[in-house]
Amino acid sequence: MGRLIVVQFITLDGVVADPDGSDGTPFGGWAMRFGPEGVAGDKFRLGGILASGTLLFGRRTWEHFARLWPARDDDFSRAMNRASKAVATGRPLPEGTWSNSERVDGYLVDWVQRTVPSRDVVVIGSGSVADALAAAGLVDEYRLLTFPVAVGEGRRLFRSGETLALRSAERVGPAVLAVYDARG
């Protein structure tokens, strides 16, 4: 049985928008203030999930990652590039853009319900995808890499009173990786 895992870079005040500054927001780039090592590598401890699970993206996040990752050549990047990737979009994906990428077949919630029984699905970024799956009660786990910064504005991960159960926490570079069970 797989799990639906949401991974996010997040600020102390719950903002997940524009961690690398690529969206050009006035508050963006907050994760990069700590240098590239703050976000590089397997900070979310995905390990074997990259080989056996599926990464799930919204269209915008996938397009951003598809520009960045294929040219990278470290161990983690090679694992990301080999990983199975699904994209929640109504448009066809450009051929040959990022290896092992395919469009979600049908409705997102239905696709997740068909996929999770056989393997882990990891939502990376992709706020609208994470929101839709949380609203449907499908998120099993959150892995949040919390940076020691508050930006005061921007899209937040949690919009209402969520109750999570902390499973573990560890310092990872300048941030803290906290793993939460979403089902309390």
Disulfide bonds with the S-S distance in Angstrom:
none
